[in-house]
Amino acid sequence: MDPDKALARILELSEFLTYAEFDEIEHELSFSSAAELAETISDLHDWIRQGGFLPTAWQRKGGGVRNEKLPILDEDGTPLKDAPP
C-alpha cells in the first residue's frame, strides 16, 4: 500500500462527496464514491494497525505523539470559546 496515494484519494473523494450537487449527479456515482471512500479509509487503517507507516502529511518531524490538545475551530478557523477542554 502507498499511504500517500491512499490519503490523496480519501481527500479527493471526501471533497467530491462534500461539495457535489447530489441532484445533478447520478445516484450510482455517489454510492460508488462513498463505497470507495469507506474501503480506502479501512485499508489505510488496517495498513497502519499492522505496522505500516503513516502518510507523509501525517508524520511529525522528530516522531512521537502530540500530547497537547488541539483547539476546536469554527468554520472560519477561529477557536471556539465554548469548546470542552
N, C-alpha and C positions, 0 to 999 in steps of 0.2 A: 504494500500500500504506500502511496505517496500522500502523507498527511497534508502537505501544502496544496496539492491538487484537490483533495477532498474538501478542505476548508474553503477553497476558492469556489468550488461547486455549491457547497452549502450556502455561502453568501449570495451567489448568483440566483439560486433557486428561491432563497428567502426573499430577496429583493423582488423577484418576479411575482411571487405569491402575495407579497405585501402591497405592491403598487399596481397590480393588474386590475383592469376593469373587467370584473367577472361577467358582466352582462355581454361583453364583447368577445370573450374567448370561449373556446369550446370546453364543455364540462370535462370531457375526456382528457384534454390537455392539462387542465388544472389538477385533476385527480392524479395523473401520471407524474406531474411535477411534485406534488405533495408526497406521493409514494417514494419517488427518487430521493427527495429531501430526507424523509424518515430513514430510508435504507442507508444513505450516506452518513447520516449522524450516527446511526447504530454501528456501522462499520468502523468509523473513526473511534467511537467509544471502545469497541472491542479491541482495536489496534492499541490504544493507549493502555487499557487494562492489562493487556498481555505483554507489556513492557516496551511497546513501540514508543518512538519519540514524538514529542508534541509538534504541531505545525510551527514553522519559524515565527509566525506572528504571535504565538502564544508563549514563546520561550523568553525567559528573562535572562539578561546578562548577569553572570555570577551565579545562576541557578537558584535553587531554594524555593521556598513558598512565601508568598506575600502574607504577612501577618496583620497588617493594618486593614481596617475595614474601608471599603470604597464607598463614597457617598452615593446616595440615590439621587438621580438627576431628573429634572422635568424635561419637557420636550425641547426647551431652549438650551439645555445643558447646565442649567443653574441648579446647585444642590438644594434639595427640598429641606425646609426647616423643620417640618413635622415628621420627618422620617425616623423610624425607630433606630436606636443605636446599634 
